[in-house]
Amino acid sequence: MAITERYVTATAAGGGDGSSGSPWTIVEAMANAVAGDRVNVLAGTYTLAANLQPTAGGTKASPIIWRGYASSIGDLTSQGRLSTGNLDTTNFPVIACGTTYYVTHNSKTHHIFESLSFTGSRNGGIFTSTTAWVLRNCYFLNSGTGSSAAALTIGTSYVFLLNCDAELSGASGGAGCVMGTGSFVACGCRIRDSQVSGFVVNNTSLLTGCIVDADTVGVDVISSSATVNIVSCTVYGGSIAIRGPNADVTGNLFVVGCHLTDASGYSIDSQYAATANLFGIFSFNRWRDNTSGNTNGYADWATATNWGNVTTDTGGVETDFVDAANGNFLLINSAPGAGTGVPPYRDIGALQRAVTAGAPRFGDRTGGLR
């Protein structure tokens, strides 16, 4: 794929051609970027005066890439996460949406966003898409307090979230990430401080390696026909870890290798009380201190296939996590979920342990790959 490097700065005067010596404003970039362009966005704050939306789409072979950088292009690509598990957003360019504006797809497909922060205080999503987009290594913060406030709202098409954090910091609000009728994949993502739900899922989806810390429902599956796979995730606190729809369920639910702990209600719940069709597999999970267990509504939840689960209650959060109160969900070496997942010796949950010298690691018992 041939890539044309373009440049954006927060101090651009306007009228540039997108070169390093004559950069675009962020609005000019959205208006002029075409398939095959990689738009390098310099660290700074970009305050929106209107919705930010592209006028062109990319293609599978030549997407349009939006990539933040601090001083040299590509320098934030491998910045990764802090020891607490939070995304390291140091020097990320900030797209400041305010209370009204947001970033939207404008029906243009094949855009990739990397190493950018999106902030706002809006009763709605600050980043919305119903087209095929990829969001990688990005941070989304909404401090709005309305019932529809969300960090991300994803609509009718396929969206891939990789290593992203979404946070709601208002005293009240909606969900961290609302997924519409399109399929999506969330890998290595984190939902923080959601006032209602972490992920709202409405179609066939995969959540893997994610951490969800929501006040009410961790993962809210509202589709009765979707197949939802929740693999190697940690869902902590709130009232319900995973909730099914208030309807006859014809879809499937697979929960494998997850930590579902410290919910004030159910670990896996259904809102539907009548007889329903359900195929569920719950295996190699760690359950602890979920007040009402993992059955409610119709009895099928209780008879779903269960095996290999770590259910021994060995105490509070300190028996599993390094510092859950401050958002650090790394496992301690003595955690019951450490080295008890699948494949053999894999840790259950979203994050590996901080392994000490000579301790068993994933791959073998003598210090192999971690």
N, C-alpha and C positions, 0 to 999 in steps of 0.2 A: 504494500500500500504506500503510495507516494503521499507524504505529509508536507503541507505548507505551514510554516511557523508564522503565527500572527501574535500581536502583542496588544495588551490592554493595561492602562494605568489609571489610577484614581485621579491623577492630576492632568490627564490629557486635555488639551484645549479644545479638541474637536476639529474635524476636517482632516484627520490623518489618514494614511493609507494602510494602517495596521502593521507596518514594519517596526523593527526595534527602535529606529530613530524617529518614527512618526506614528506613535501608537494610537489605537482607537480609544474612545470612551466605551464603557460597557454597553451602552445603548447602541452605538455605532457597530460594535462587534455583533450584537444580536441581529442587526439589520443587514450586515454584509457578509458574515461568515457563510461559507458554502462547503459542500462535501469535500473531505480531504484536508480541511483546515484544522490545525490544532491551535486554539486560542489560549495563549499564556497570560494569565491574569496576575499582575503584580500585587503583593501584599498591600493592604490599605482598606479603607471603608468606602463602599460604593452605595450611596443612598439613593433609593429609587424615587422618582417623581411620577412613575406610571408603572403598570405591570411590565415585567421583563419577559419578552417572548421572542423566539426566533422567527425569522421570515423565510428560512430555508431549512430543509432537512438533509440529513446525511443518507448514506446507503450502508448496507451490510459490509461492503468492501471498503467504503470510504466514509466512516462516520465523521461527525463534527465533534471535536474533543475540546472541553473547557478544563484547563488545568491551572491551579494556583501555583505560585512560586514566590520565594522570599527574596532572593537576589540573583539566582541563576536558574534558568528554566529546568524543571524536573527535580529541583532540590527538596521538594516536600513529598515526593511520590512514595518514599519508603519510610516516612517518619513514624508510622505505627502508633502503638498505644503506650500509655504510662503503666507503671507497675500496678496501679489501682484497677486497670482494665478500661479506664476512660480513654477516648481518642485524644491523641496529642494534637491540639489545634494551634499550637504556637506558629505565628506568622501566616496563618491561613487568611487569604482575602475574605472580607466580610461583605456579603450582599445584604444591606439593611433595608428591610421591606416596610418598616413602620407599622401603622395600624390599618392601612388600607390596601397596599399593593402586595403583589406576590409574583413568584416566578411560575410561568405556565407554558405548556407545550405548544399551543397554537397549531395543533394537529401535525406537527413536524416530527418525523421519526429519526431514530438513530443518532441521538446525542449522548455523549458520555461526559459526566461531570466528575472531577477529581480534585481533592484537597481544597475544598471551598467551604466556607461557613455561610449559612443562611439564617438570618435572625428577623424577628418581627414580633408584634403584639396584636394579632388579628383574630377575629372570631371566624376562623376558617383555616385552611392549610396555608402555610407560607411557601410551600413548594407543591405544585400540583402537576400531574401528568396522566394522560390517558393513552399515551403512545409508547412505542418501544424505546425506552431510555435505560441507560446504565448509570447508577450513582455509586461512586467508589470513594471511600476515604473522605466522606463529607460529614458535616455537622449541621444539624437543624435545631433551632431553638425558637419556640413560640412562648411568649410570656402572656398571651391573651387569656382572658378569664371566661369567655362565652362558652356555651355548651358545644359549639361546633369548632372550637379552637383545636387545631391539630398541627403537628410539625410537618407531616407529609400526608397528602391525600392522593392516592393512586387509583386510576379509573379503569378503563375497559381493555387495556392492552397489557402486554408482557413488560414487566419492569424488574430489573435486577438490582438489588441493594447489596453492596459488598463493603464490609468494614465501616459502616456508618453509625453515627450516634444521633438519636432524636430525643429531644427533651422538651417538656412542658413545665415552665417554672412559675406560672400564675397560681394564685390561691385556689382557683377552680378552673375548669376547662374540660376538654373532651379527651381524645385519644392521641397517643403518640404517632401512630402510623395507621391510617385508614385505607384499607385495600378495597377497591370496587370489584366489579365483576370480571376483571382481567386476572390472569394467573400471575404469580410473582414468586421470586426467590429472594430470601433475606439470609445472607451468610455472614457470620461474625459481626452482627449488628447489636446495638444496645439501645434500649428504650429506658429513659430515666425520668422519674418524677411525674409520670402520667397521672392525671387526676381521676380518670375513669378507666380506660383500657390502654394496654400497651399496643398490641397488634389487633386490629379488627379485620377479620379474614372473610372474604365473600366468594372465593373460588379456589380451585385446586392450587395448592401452594406448598412450598418447602421452606421451613425455618430451620436453620442449622447453625450451631455455634453461637446462638444469640443469648443475650441477658436481658430480662424484662423485670423491671421494678416498678409496678403500677399500684395505685391506691385501691383499685376495685378489681378489675379482671386483667390477668396477664395476657392471655390470648383468647379473644372472643370470636369463635367460629359462628358466623351468622348464616352461612349457606347450609341448606339441608342436603345438598347433593354433591358437595365438593369432597375430594380426597385431600386431606391435610396431613402433612408429614412434619412432625416436630422432633428434631433429632439433635442430641448433644446440646441442649439449651438449659439455661438456669432461669427459673421463674420464682421470684421471691416475694413474699408478703402479699398485701392486698387481701381481698376477701375470697377470691377464686383464682386458682392458677390457670386452668383451661376450662372454658365454658362452651357447650354445644348450643345449637339453635332451639328456638321454641317452635319446633315443627317435626314432623315425621322424617327421620334421618335416613336417607338412602346412600349417602356418601360413606367414606371410610376415614377413620382416625388412627394414625400411627404415632405413638409417643415412645421414643426409644433413646435411652442413654441420657435422660434429663434429670436435673435437680428440680423438684417441685416441693418447696418447703415454706413453712411459716405463714400459710394462708389462714385467715380467721374463719374461713368457711371450708368449701370443698377444694380438693386438689384437682379433680376432674368432675365437672358438673354438667347436667343437662337441664334446660328449662322446660323440656317436654315431658309431661307426666303420663301420657298414654303409651300403648304398645307401639314400638317402632322397630324398623329394620336398622341394624347397626352391625358393622364389622369393625372391631377395634383390636389393636394389638398394643399392649403396654409392656415393655420389656427393658430390663437393665436400667431401671430408674431408681432414684433415691427419693423416698417419701419421708418427711418428718414434720411433725407439728402442724399438720393441716387439720383444723379442729374437727371437721365433719368427714374426714376420709375422702374416698374417691368414688362415691356413688350417690346419686340423687335422681329424682324423676323416674324414668322407666328402668326396669331391672336389668336391661341389657348391659348397662355400664358395668354392673357388678360381675357379669358373666363373660365379659370380654377377655380375650386371651391374655393372660398374665404369666410371665416367667422371668426369672433372674433378677427380680426387683430387690433393691436394698431397702428394707422397710424397718429395720431395727432402729428404734428411737434411742439415741445415745445422749440426748441432752438438747441444748439450745444451739444457736447459730455458731457459737464458738467451737463446736465439735465438727463443723464442716468448713467454714469460710475464714479467711484471714481477718477480715474486718467488714462484716456485712453492714454495720451501722453507717460506715463511711463509703459504702459502695464497692468495696474490694471483695469480689467473689472468687478469688483464687482459692483453691482447696489447700488446707493444711495437710501435711503428710499423713497424719493419723485419721483423716476423714474416712468414714465408711465407704464413700464413693470413690476413693482413690485406688486406682488400679483394679476396679471390679467391673468395668464395662466391657463392651465389645468393640473391636477385636480384643483378645486377651490382654489384660493389664492397662487398657486405656482408662483414663479417668472419666467418671460420669460428670456431666455438666458441660458448661460452655468454656471453661478455662482449665488449663493444666495446672498441676501443683507447682509451687516453687520447690523443686526437688533438691535435696541436699546431696552431697557427694556420697556415692555408694548406694543410694536408695534405688528401689526398682523404678524403671521408667518404661514408657510405652515401647514395646518391641521385644524386650527380654527382661530378665530379673537381675541383670548385672550392670546396667547402665548404658542401654542402647539409645535409640532415637527417642526424643521427647516430644 
